[in-house]
Amino acid sequence: MNIRRTIYFSYMSLRGRSLPLFYKRFLREDTFGVPPDRTRNLLIELISHCQHAVPYYKELICNQDQDFKSNPELYLAKFPILTKNIIRTHFDQLKSTDLASVNGGLIHQAVQLENLLDLSKIAPTMIGRKQLQEYILSGPAMR
């Protein structure tokens, strides 16, 4: 490890930031691979959050079998593909009810989960991330 990295990570640790721990975990996972249960646990956590905090998914999950912990990948594959029409029609229902209390942690986990999980097996026709991000960032006023 070079001196700049050592100083920077020491500084970040003293400020109470989790970047050094995240970086170490990232290097460990890059070297030894991601533990198989990690992706599964993150997916279970994400579906559970959606069940409790996202009205659109809460309704979907109530209409389906609620046992997603046994096979979360298969359970997620049963969800309908989000189309532009669904996003426009259910825009407010797709927002998490705890957005004010979440400071990016869940978003970070979702992005991390997306990187760990091969979504091409689950939903090959899924909207591209860039197009979806542009649509969401444009907000209702710009449409």
JOSULLIN-V179946 format. One record per pair of residues at least 12 apart in sequence whose ideal C-beta (glycine too) atoms are under 6 Angstrom apart, sorted by the first residue. I is the first residue (numbers start at 1). GAP is how many residues later the second one is. Records with the same first field share a line. If there is no record, write none. Layout:
# JOSULLIN-V179946
I->GAP + GAP
This chain:
# JOSULLIN-V179946
34->82
39->77 + 78
42->71
43->29
44->25 + 28
46->67
47->21 + 25
53->43 + 44 + 45
54->42
55->38
56->34 + 37 + 38
76->46
77->45
81->42 + 44
